[in-house]
Amino acid sequence: MGPEGNSLYFNLLLYTLGASSLAFMYHLVLYFQRREKLLLHYCIYLFLLSAFLFSRILMTDSERGTDHLTWRFQFWDELLQLLFYYGYIEFIGRALGIHPSTHRKLYYFWKILSWTILTIAVLHIVLMSADIIAIRHRYLFRGSRLLLIGVSMIVLLNYAFTKKTVFQRYILTGALIFLITGILGFASFVYNFRIWNIYALGFTFIGEVADVLLFSAAMGYRLRQTYEEKEKAMKALKEQQELVLKKDIERMEAIVETRYHERNRIARELHDEIGSSLSSIHIFSTVASQPDKMAGMMEKIRDTSGRIMENMSDLVWAINAETDDMQSLLRRIRQFGASLLEAKNIELEVLAGDQLPALQLKTEAKKNILLICKESINNSAKYSQASRVIIEVGIQDGFFRLEIRDNGQGFTTSAYPGNGLVNMRKRCEESGGVFLLDTGYDKGTRISCSFPVTTISN
C-alpha cells in the first residue's frame, strides 16, 4: 500500500476509534443511570470494537506497516475482530427485537450465527496455538467472513419485510450499511482491488463509523421516546391522582353532608316523636294528681312511655352502623313479628334472596323499611284475622323489592281506619321507593315496595 493509501487507512482507523470510544463512554454513563440490558449490549459491542481498533493502532505502529504477517498480530487481530463481530451480532438481534415467539426462524438463525462466531474464535486460538497458520488463513478466516455475510444477509432481508418501529429502522439501516461495506471489504481482500484507494478493512471502518452514528442516533431516539412515554405516564398518573383526590373530597363532602342531614333528621325525630310523647307524659302526670283521674292517666303514661321506649329502641338500632346489613334488618323484623303474631296464633315466614347478605343499607332507608314492616305486621295482627303472614325480600333488575302479604279477610281502603297506610306510603317514597297496595274483602292483603338499590344502599 502506498503512502496515500496508508494515510487514508490510518485516518479511517482513527476516526472510527474516536467515534466508537466516545459513543462507548457516553452510553456507559447512560447504562449506569438506567440499567437497561440493551444499553449494556450496546456498550459491550462498542467496547469490543474500540479494543479491536486500538489494538490495530498499537500493533500497526509496532509492526511498521499495514501488511502484517507476524504470529502475534494475526492472533490478536483476528480474535478481537471475531469478538467484536459477536458483540455486534448480539446487539443487532436484541435491538431488532428478534424473539422466538414472534420470529422463530430468524431467532434460530441469529443464535446459530452468534455461537458459530464464538466457536470460530475458539478454533482460531487452537489453530494459532498449534502453529497451523496456513489452514486458519485459508479456511477459517474466509469461511468465517462468508458465514457472517451470508447469514447476516438472510436475517436482515427476512426482517426487512416485517413491521418495524422507527428505532428498528435506524438499526436495520446501520446493519445493512455494515453488511454492504463488509462485502466490499472481503471482496477487496480476496480479489485485491481498491475503490478510491480504500482497501479491505478501510471499507469496514467506513461501515463501523456509519453504524456508530446510526446506532447512537437510534439509542437517542429510543431514550427520548422512553422519556416521553414516562412523562406521558406520569401526567396520566398525576391526572388519575387528582381525579382520585377530587373523588375523595367529593366523598368526604358527601359524608359530611349526610352526617349533617342525619343529625338534623335524628333531632327532628327526637323532637317530633320523643319530645311530644314526653310532653304528654308530663301533662298526664300532672292530671294524675286528681284522685278521680289517676287510674286513667297512669294507663296513658304507661302506654306513652312504652311507645317512647320502642321508638328509642328503633332509633338507636337504625343509627348503629353494625346493623346496616340486611341480615340485621331481617332479624329485627322476625323478632318483632314473632312476639306480636304469636299471641294471635298467626304464623310468620320471612323469605330472603341470595344476594341480600352483601347489601348495606343507609340509616334512613333501614329505619323506613323496618317501620313499614312493623306497621303492616301490626295491621295484620289487629284487623286481618289471618293465619299466616309472609314477608319476602329480594333484588331484581337493580331494585330491592319488599312484599308483605297475609291470607286474612282484607279490606277496602275507604273503610280502613287510621293513618297507617299513609305513613307506610310516605316512608316508602322518602327512600325513593314505589308503594303498591292490593287488597279487598276475602282476598287478603298484599303490600309491595320497590326501591332502587343505589338509593337505599351504601
Buried (B, 14 or more C-beta within 10 A) or exposed (E): BEEEBBEBBBEBBEBBBBBBBBBBBBBBEBBEEEEBEBBBBBBBBBBBBBBBBBBBEEBBEEBEEBEBEEEEBBBBBBBBBBBBBBBBBBBBBBBBBBEEEEBEEBBEBBBEBBEBBBEBBEBBBEBBEEEEBEEBBEEBBEEBBEBBBEBBBBBBEBBEEBEBBEBBBBBBBBBBBBBBBBBBBBBBBEEEEBEEBBBBBBBBBBBBBBBBBBBBBBBBBBBEEEEEEEEEEEEEEEEEEEEEEEEEEEEEEEEEEBEEEBEEEBEEBBEEBBBEBBEBBEBBEEBBEEEEEEEEBEEBBEBBBEBBEEBBEBBEBBEEEEBBBBEBBBEBBBEBBBEBBEEBEBEBEBEBBEEBEEBEBBBBBBBBBBBBBBBBBBBBBEBBBBEBBBBBBBBEEEBBBBBBBBBBBBBEEEEBEEEBBEBBBEBBEEBEBBBEEEBEEEEBBBBBBBBBBEEBBE
